[in-house]
Amino acid sequence: MHSLKKQAVNPYLPSWEYIPDAEPYVFNDRVYIYGSHDCFNGHAYCLKDYVCWSAPINDLADWRYEGVIYQKTDDPLNKEANMCLYAPDVTVGPDGRYYLYYVLDKVSVVSVAVCDTPAGKYEFYGYVQDKDGGRLGERDGDEPQFDPGVLTEGDKTYLYTGFCAIGDTSRSGTMATVLGADMLTIMEETVTVTPSEPFSKGSSFEGHEFFEAPSIRKIGDTYYLIYSSIVMHELCYATSKHPTKGFEYGGVIVSNNDMHIDSYKPVNKPMYYGGNNHGSIIEIENQWYIFYHRHTNGSNFSRQGCIEPIEILADGTIPQVEMTSCGANGKPLIGRGEYPAYLACNLFCDDEAMYTGDLWMDTQFPKITQDGKDGDEEIGYIANMTESATAGFKYFDCKGITKVKIKVRGYCNGAFEVKTFWDGPALAKLPVKFTNVWTEYSADIAIPDGIHPLYISYTGNGRANLASFTLE
């Protein structure tokens, strides 16, 4: 599949890697991502150790595996390995070292690890605590800590945490705590900077209240708090001129099922199976990006990282962007050659579903999956395509395309239709039959020259799997 060698795509890591919750940073002309680590076919979130990937800032298609940077048993509270490493964040301390902040899944304290390099082996360093040794999250009046996001300015590190379900009056919202130069000790006690749902009435946050996943960035003199709202599938932002007060809701940056967008479909139509979302923004080579994740395998527990370029307008606002297959490419993919089906940015059928569901989706829904077991380097594909299942790929710059090919297997008896609109007419129809092995089918097609999405729909009996498509 030569087309991937030169271009950045979504998901940006190999299709067998599952890194959600990614925090991106540029260190020494490379962009590093720090996230949780899901399993293929996992039974829960974040089952694996922290790993790191990086890419040169001038080639976001060239991701390199940096290896395991921290094991779950490295935390003294987790010697039995019975707790998971939830979403982390990294910051550079005043001593120039790299500090990794995280929370284990069954405790409410913030753990810290440290390393001399961005992607070396981090070593446990301590727990966020007050000067008397009381650990944040365990003291009287503390709320449980969750999803730390950190920003260091001089000798101060601003720590943002929180998890606030709808209706839970015991959780106040996004919490901010100021730490001293040792990166552990509380200098300024916790304050709430954005409200949770029970306390949001009359605020700018109504309808998009803080749920989880706080991430903090500073652009010019403005602090941007990126977070996952109570509707889960969206990453929102709030802004303030001060790191611990005055935040106002800004808007939605991305939704992992493209809700709220009406540029190519009805505003409330989900175009993918959404779920929780977590990520952040970063500037790379004078272009801003949002890192977020999508859900695969019809489950909540096999999430993959995606990227979209974003625009920060002169007034500081960030318009919502579409999910695409182009990712950091920032321009349409080459409308020629073979592309794997796991690049689908839209995936749906006539039975609409906004979320992946609690564990595994029902059998009528298509899903991105892979063969083998977790860790096997098997290229992903789309499984369980039944009547009306549609995979969408955005966007391609097409010139002189006269033939389309698809690779299919499965107990199916029907046809695939290729369209340039999700609800448009078929430009080609490819009949398919029962087969246990990947089988290539081809048809003539006339795609007008220009930039188009591509939608591939199944109609017929049985269940088809789609591995790839080729434009010639």
C-alpha positions as CSV (number, residue, x, y, z in Angstrom):
1,M,0.0,0.0,0.0
2,H,2.4,2.6,-1.3
3,S,0.1,5.5,-0.8
4,L,0.8,5.6,3.0
5,K,4.5,5.9,2.7
6,K,4.5,9.5,1.7
7,Q,1.5,10.9,3.5
8,A,0.3,11.4,7.0
9,V,-3.1,9.7,7.7
10,N,-5.5,8.9,10.5
11,P,-5.0,7.0,12.7
12,Y,-1.4,8.4,12.7
13,L,0.2,5.3,14.4
14,P,0.2,1.8,13.0
15,S,-3.3,0.2,13.0
16,W,-2.3,-2.3,15.6
17,E,-1.3,0.4,18.2
18,Y,-3.9,1.7,20.6
19,I,-2.8,4.9,22.3
20,P,-5.7,7.1,23.5
21,D,-5.6,10.3,25.7
22,A,-2.5,11.6,23.9
23,E,-0.7,14.7,25.1
24,P,1.6,16.0,22.3
25,Y,4.7,18.0,23.0
26,V,7.6,19.2,20.9
27,F,11.0,18.6,22.4
28,N,14.3,19.0,20.3
29,D,12.5,19.2,16.9
30,R,10.5,16.0,17.5
31,V,6.9,15.7,18.6
32,Y,6.3,13.2,21.4
33,I,3.0,11.7,22.4
34,Y,2.2,10.6,25.9
35,G,-1.0,8.7,26.4
36,S,-2.7,5.7,28.0
37,H,-2.2,2.3,26.4
38,D,-5.2,0.2,25.4
39,C,-5.3,-3.4,24.2
40,F,-6.8,-4.8,21.0
41,N,-9.8,-6.7,22.3
42,G,-9.2,-5.3,25.8
43,H,-11.8,-5.8,28.5
44,A,-11.1,-2.5,30.2
45,Y,-9.4,0.9,29.6
46,C,-5.6,1.4,29.7
47,L,-4.5,-2.2,30.4
48,K,-0.9,-1.8,29.3
49,D,2.3,0.1,30.3
50,Y,3.0,3.6,29.1
51,V,4.9,3.7,25.7
52,C,6.0,6.7,23.7
53,W,6.0,7.4,20.0
54,S,7.7,10.4,18.3
55,A,8.0,11.9,14.9
56,P,10.2,14.7,13.4
57,I,8.4,18.0,13.3
58,N,8.8,18.2,9.5
59,D,7.3,14.7,8.8
60,L,4.2,13.7,10.8
61,A,4.0,10.5,8.7
62,D,7.2,9.2,10.2
63,W,6.4,7.9,13.7
64,R,9.0,6.0,15.6
65,Y,8.3,3.7,18.5
66,E,10.3,4.8,21.5
67,G,9.5,1.8,23.7
68,V,8.0,1.3,27.2
69,I,8.8,4.4,29.2
70,Y,7.0,3.4,32.5
71,Q,5.5,0.2,33.8
72,K,2.4,0.0,35.9
73,T,4.4,-1.8,38.7
74,D,6.9,1.1,38.9
75,D,4.4,2.8,41.3
76,P,4.9,1.6,44.9
77,L,1.1,1.5,45.3
78,N,0.8,-1.0,42.4
79,K,3.3,-3.8,43.0
80,E,0.6,-6.3,42.3
81,A,-0.1,-4.7,38.9
82,N,-3.8,-4.8,39.7
83,M,-4.3,-1.1,38.8
84,C,-4.2,0.5,35.4
85,L,-2.2,3.6,34.4
86,Y,-4.8,6.2,33.4
87,A,-4.2,9.2,31.1
88,P,-0.9,10.9,31.9
89,D,0.7,14.3,31.1
90,V,4.3,15.4,30.9
91,T,6.0,18.7,31.7
92,V,9.6,20.0,31.9
93,G,10.6,21.1,35.4
94,P,12.8,24.0,36.3
95,D,15.7,21.6,36.5
96,G,15.2,20.6,32.9
97,R,14.0,17.1,33.6
98,Y,10.8,15.6,32.3
99,Y,8.0,14.9,34.8
100,L,5.2,12.4,34.2
101,Y,2.0,12.9,36.1
102,Y,-0.7,10.2,36.3
103,V,-3.4,8.6,38.5
104,L,-3.8,4.9,39.0
105,D,-7.4,3.6,38.4
106,K,-8.4,2.8,42.0
107,V,-6.7,5.5,44.0
108,S,-7.3,9.2,44.1
109,V,-3.8,10.6,44.5
110,V,-1.5,12.0,41.8
111,S,1.7,10.1,41.2
112,V,4.8,11.6,39.6
113,A,7.7,10.0,37.7
114,V,10.8,11.6,36.3
115,C,13.3,11.1,33.5
116,D,16.3,13.0,32.1
117,T,15.1,12.6,28.5
118,P,11.6,12.9,26.9
119,A,11.3,9.1,26.1
120,G,13.7,7.3,28.4
121,K,12.8,5.1,31.3
122,Y,10.9,7.2,33.8
123,E,11.4,6.4,37.5
124,F,8.9,6.9,40.3
125,Y,9.5,10.2,42.0
126,G,6.7,10.8,44.5
127,Y,3.1,11.8,45.2
128,V,1.6,15.4,45.0
129,Q,1.3,16.4,48.7
130,D,1.3,19.4,51.0
131,K,4.3,20.5,53.1
132,D,3.1,18.2,55.9
133,G,3.1,15.2,53.7
134,G,-0.7,14.9,53.2
135,R,-1.4,13.5,49.8
136,L,-3.6,15.5,47.5
137,G,-6.9,13.6,47.1
138,E,-6.7,11.9,50.5
139,R,-6.9,14.9,52.9
140,D,-10.2,16.1,54.4
141,G,-12.2,18.1,51.9
142,D,-10.1,16.9,48.9
143,E,-12.0,15.6,45.9
144,P,-10.6,12.5,44.1
145,Q,-7.9,13.3,41.6
146,F,-8.1,12.1,38.0
147,D,-6.6,12.8,34.6
148,P,-3.8,15.2,35.5
149,G,-2.9,18.0,33.1
150,V,0.2,20.1,33.8
151,L,1.8,23.3,32.7
152,T,5.1,24.6,34.2
153,E,6.0,28.3,34.2
154,G,9.2,29.2,36.0
155,D,9.2,27.6,39.5
156,K,5.4,27.0,39.4
157,T,3.6,24.0,37.9
158,Y,-0.2,24.3,37.4
159,L,-1.9,20.9,37.9
160,Y,-5.4,20.4,36.6
161,T,-7.5,17.4,37.6
162,G,-11.0,16.1,37.8
163,F,-13.7,13.7,36.9
164,C,-17.3,14.9,37.1
165,A,-20.3,12.8,36.1
166,I,-23.7,14.4,35.4
167,G,-25.6,14.9,38.7
168,D,-22.7,14.2,41.0
169,T,-22.8,17.0,43.5
170,S,-19.7,15.8,45.3
171,R,-17.5,16.9,42.3
172,S,-17.1,20.6,41.8
173,G,-15.5,20.7,38.3
174,T,-12.0,21.2,36.9
175,M,-9.6,21.6,39.8
176,A,-6.3,23.6,39.7
177,T,-3.5,23.2,42.2
178,V,-0.2,25.1,42.1
179,L,2.9,23.1,42.8
180,G,6.4,24.4,43.8
181,A,9.8,23.9,42.1
182,D,10.2,20.3,43.5
183,M,7.2,19.4,41.2
184,L,5.4,17.7,44.2
185,T,4.7,20.1,47.0
186,I,1.5,22.2,47.0
187,M,2.2,25.9,47.0
188,E,-1.4,27.2,46.4
189,E,-4.3,25.1,47.5
190,T,-6.9,23.7,45.0
191,V,-9.5,25.9,43.4
192,T,-12.3,25.0,41.0
193,V,-11.8,26.7,37.6
194,T,-14.7,25.4,35.6
195,P,-18.0,24.0,37.0
196,S,-19.3,20.5,36.9
197,E,-22.9,19.9,35.6
198,P,-24.8,20.4,38.9
199,F,-23.1,23.8,39.5
200,S,-23.1,25.2,35.9
201,K,-26.5,27.0,35.8
202,G,-26.0,30.5,34.5
203,S,-22.4,29.9,33.4
204,S,-21.0,29.8,29.9
205,F,-20.5,26.1,30.3
206,E,-24.2,24.9,30.3
207,G,-24.5,21.9,28.0
208,H,-20.8,21.4,27.7
209,E,-19.8,21.1,31.3
210,F,-16.5,19.5,32.4
211,F,-16.5,15.7,32.5
212,E,-12.8,14.7,32.4
213,A,-9.5,15.0,30.5
214,P,-8.2,18.5,31.4
215,S,-5.2,19.6,29.4
216,I,-3.6,23.0,29.6
217,R,-1.8,25.1,27.0
218,K,-0.7,28.7,26.9
219,I,-1.0,30.7,23.6
220,G,0.3,34.2,23.9
221,D,-1.1,35.6,27.1
222,T,-4.1,33.2,27.1
223,Y,-4.5,29.9,28.9
224,Y,-6.5,27.3,26.9
225,L,-8.1,24.5,29.0
226,I,-9.0,21.6,26.7
227,Y,-11.3,19.1,28.2
228,S,-13.9,16.3,27.5
229,S,-17.4,17.5,28.2
230,I,-20.4,15.7,29.7
231,V,-21.5,14.6,26.2
232,M,-18.2,12.6,26.0
233,H,-17.6,12.6,22.3
234,E,-16.4,16.2,22.1
235,L,-13.2,18.0,23.1
236,C,-14.0,21.5,24.2
237,Y,-11.9,24.5,25.3
238,A,-12.2,27.3,27.8
239,T,-9.9,30.3,28.0
240,S,-8.6,32.7,30.6
241,K,-5.9,35.3,31.0
242,H,-5.1,33.7,34.4
243,P,-4.3,30.0,35.0
244,T,-6.4,29.5,38.1
245,K,-9.5,31.7,37.6
246,G,-11.7,33.4,35.0
247,F,-12.2,30.6,32.5
248,E,-15.0,31.0,30.0
249,Y,-16.3,28.3,27.6
250,G,-15.0,28.7,24.1
251,G,-16.5,25.9,22.0
252,V,-16.0,22.4,20.6
253,I,-12.7,21.7,18.8
254,V,-13.5,18.1,17.6
255,S,-16.2,15.5,18.1
256,N,-15.2,11.8,17.5
257,N,-18.5,11.2,15.7
258,D,-18.7,14.6,14.0
259,M,-21.7,15.8,15.9
260,H,-22.5,19.6,15.6
261,I,-21.1,19.7,12.1
262,D,-23.4,20.4,9.2
263,S,-20.9,21.0,6.4
264,Y,-21.5,17.7,4.7
265,K,-24.4,16.0,6.6
266,P,-27.3,17.0,9.0
267,V,-25.9,18.6,12.2
268,N,-27.2,15.9,14.6
269,K,-26.3,12.8,12.4
270,P,-23.4,10.8,14.0
271,M,-20.9,9.7,11.3
272,Y,-18.9,7.4,13.5
273,Y,-19.4,5.5,16.8
274,G,-18.3,8.0,19.4
275,G,-17.3,7.6,23.0
276,N,-15.1,9.3,25.5
277,N,-12.5,11.7,24.1
278,H,-9.2,13.0,25.4
279,G,-6.4,15.0,23.8
280,S,-4.9,18.4,23.3
281,I,-3.6,21.0,21.0
282,I,-0.1,21.8,19.8
283,E,1.7,24.0,17.3
284,I,4.1,22.2,15.0
285,E,6.0,24.1,12.3
286,N,3.6,27.1,12.5
287,Q,0.5,24.9,12.2
288,W,-1.8,24.1,15.1
289,Y,-3.3,20.6,15.5
290,I,-5.8,18.8,17.8
291,F,-4.8,15.3,19.0
292,Y,-7.9,13.2,19.9
293,H,-8.9,9.5,19.8
294,R,-11.5,7.3,18.1
295,H,-13.1,4.0,19.2
296,T,-12.5,0.7,17.3
297,N,-13.4,-2.9,17.5
298,G,-17.0,-2.0,18.4
299,S,-15.8,-1.4,22.0
300,N,-14.8,1.3,24.4
301,F,-11.5,-0.3,25.1
302,S,-9.5,-0.2,21.9
303,R,-9.0,3.5,21.1
304,Q,-6.6,4.9,18.5
305,G,-5.0,8.3,18.2
306,C,-6.0,10.8,15.5
307,I,-4.9,14.3,14.5
308,E,-6.6,17.2,12.7
309,P,-5.1,20.6,11.7
310,I,-7.0,23.4,13.5
311,E,-7.1,27.2,13.1
312,I,-6.9,29.6,15.9
313,L,-8.6,32.8,14.7
314,A,-7.4,36.3,15.5
315,D,-10.0,36.6,18.3
316,G,-8.6,33.4,19.9
317,T,-11.5,31.1,19.0
318,I,-11.1,27.7,17.4
319,P,-13.7,26.5,14.9
320,Q,-14.7,22.9,15.1
321,V,-13.0,20.6,12.6
322,E,-14.2,17.5,10.8
323,M,-12.8,14.1,11.4
324,T,-10.8,13.1,8.3
325,S,-8.6,10.3,7.0
326,C,-6.0,12.9,6.1
327,G,-4.9,13.7,9.6
328,A,-1.8,15.8,9.9
329,N,-1.4,15.7,6.1
330,G,-3.4,18.9,6.2
331,K,-4.4,18.5,2.6
332,P,-6.3,15.8,0.6
333,L,-4.7,12.4,0.1
334,I,-3.4,11.4,-3.3
335,G,-6.5,10.2,-5.2
336,R,-4.7,7.2,-6.7
337,G,-3.3,3.9,-5.3
338,E,-4.3,1.5,-2.6
339,Y,-5.5,2.6,0.8
340,P,-6.4,0.3,3.8
341,A,-10.0,0.4,5.0
342,Y,-9.0,1.2,8.6
343,L,-8.5,4.8,7.5
344,A,-12.3,5.3,7.5
345,C,-13.2,8.5,9.3
346,N,-16.9,7.8,8.9
347,L,-18.5,4.5,9.7
348,F,-22.2,4.0,10.1
349,C,-25.3,2.0,9.0
350,D,-29.0,2.8,8.9
351,D,-29.4,2.0,12.6
352,E,-27.8,5.2,14.0
353,A,-25.8,5.0,17.2
354,M,-24.0,7.9,18.8
355,Y,-21.8,5.8,21.1
356,T,-19.9,2.5,21.1
357,G,-22.0,1.4,24.0
358,D,-20.8,0.2,27.4
359,L,-18.7,-2.7,26.3
360,W,-19.2,-4.2,22.9
361,M,-21.6,-3.0,20.2
362,D,-24.4,-5.1,18.9
363,T,-23.8,-7.3,15.9
364,Q,-25.6,-5.1,13.4
365,F,-22.9,-2.4,13.5
366,P,-19.7,-2.3,11.3
367,K,-16.4,-2.0,13.2
368,I,-12.7,-1.4,12.5
369,T,-10.8,-4.4,13.8
370,Q,-7.8,-6.6,13.1
371,D,-6.9,-10.3,13.0
372,G,-4.7,-12.0,15.6
373,K,-4.3,-10.9,19.2
374,D,-3.1,-7.8,20.9
375,G,0.5,-6.9,19.8
376,D,0.3,-8.8,16.5
377,E,1.3,-6.4,13.7
378,E,-1.8,-7.2,11.6
379,I,-3.2,-4.4,9.4
380,G,-6.7,-3.3,10.4
381,Y,-9.8,-3.7,8.3
382,I,-13.6,-3.1,8.6
383,A,-15.6,-6.1,9.7
384,N,-19.3,-6.8,10.0
385,M,-20.5,-4.8,7.1
386,T,-24.1,-5.8,6.7
387,E,-26.9,-4.2,4.7
388,S,-26.4,-0.3,4.6
389,A,-23.0,-0.3,6.3
390,T,-21.0,2.5,5.0
391,A,-17.3,3.5,5.3
392,G,-16.3,7.1,4.5
393,F,-12.8,8.4,3.6
394,K,-12.1,12.1,3.5
395,Y,-10.6,13.5,1.3
396,F,-8.9,12.6,-2.0
397,D,-7.5,14.7,-4.8
398,C,-8.7,12.7,-7.8
399,K,-7.5,13.1,-11.4
400,G,-8.4,10.8,-14.3
401,I,-9.7,7.9,-12.1
402,T,-11.4,5.3,-14.2
403,K,-11.2,2.1,-12.1
404,V,-11.9,1.1,-8.5
405,K,-10.8,-2.1,-6.8
406,I,-11.8,-3.5,-3.4
407,K,-10.5,-6.4,-1.3
408,V,-13.2,-8.3,0.5
409,R,-13.8,-11.5,2.4
410,G,-16.6,-13.0,4.4
411,Y,-19.9,-14.8,4.2
412,C,-21.6,-12.2,2.0
413,N,-23.7,-12.2,-1.1
414,G,-24.4,-8.7,-2.4
415,A,-22.5,-5.7,-3.7
416,F,-20.4,-2.7,-2.7
417,E,-21.3,0.7,-4.0
418,V,-18.8,3.5,-4.3
419,K,-20.0,7.1,-4.0
420,T,-18.6,10.6,-3.5
421,F,-21.4,11.6,-1.0
422,W,-22.5,9.6,2.0
423,D,-26.1,9.7,0.6
424,G,-25.3,10.1,-3.0
425,P,-25.7,7.9,-6.1
426,A,-23.5,4.9,-6.7
427,L,-20.7,5.7,-9.2
428,A,-19.7,2.0,-9.3
429,K,-21.2,-1.3,-8.1
430,L,-19.0,-4.3,-7.3
431,P,-20.8,-7.6,-6.7
432,V,-19.2,-9.8,-4.1
433,K,-19.6,-13.5,-3.1
434,F,-18.9,-15.8,-0.2
435,T,-15.1,-16.1,0.3
436,N,-12.8,-17.1,3.2
437,V,-9.8,-15.3,1.8
438,W,-9.2,-11.7,0.7
439,T,-10.5,-11.4,-2.8
440,E,-10.1,-8.5,-5.1
441,Y,-13.0,-7.1,-7.2
442,S,-12.8,-4.3,-9.7
443,A,-15.2,-2.1,-11.7
444,D,-15.1,0.9,-14.0
445,I,-15.8,4.2,-12.3
446,A,-15.8,7.8,-13.4
447,I,-14.9,10.1,-10.5
448,P,-14.9,13.7,-11.6
449,D,-11.5,15.4,-11.3
450,G,-11.2,17.4,-8.0
451,I,-11.3,16.9,-4.3
452,H,-13.9,14.3,-3.1
453,P,-14.7,12.1,-0.1
454,L,-15.2,8.4,-0.9
455,Y,-18.0,6.4,0.6
456,I,-18.1,2.6,0.2
457,S,-21.5,1.0,1.1
458,Y,-22.5,-2.7,1.4
459,T,-25.9,-3.8,0.2
460,G,-27.0,-7.5,0.3
461,N,-27.0,-10.5,2.6
462,G,-24.5,-11.8,5.1
463,R,-21.5,-10.0,6.6
464,A,-18.7,-8.6,4.5
465,N,-15.2,-7.5,5.6
466,L,-13.4,-4.7,3.7
467,A,-9.6,-4.6,3.7
468,S,-8.7,-1.9,1.2
469,F,-9.7,0.0,-1.9
470,T,-7.6,1.1,-4.9
471,L,-8.1,4.0,-7.2
472,E,-6.6,3.8,-10.7
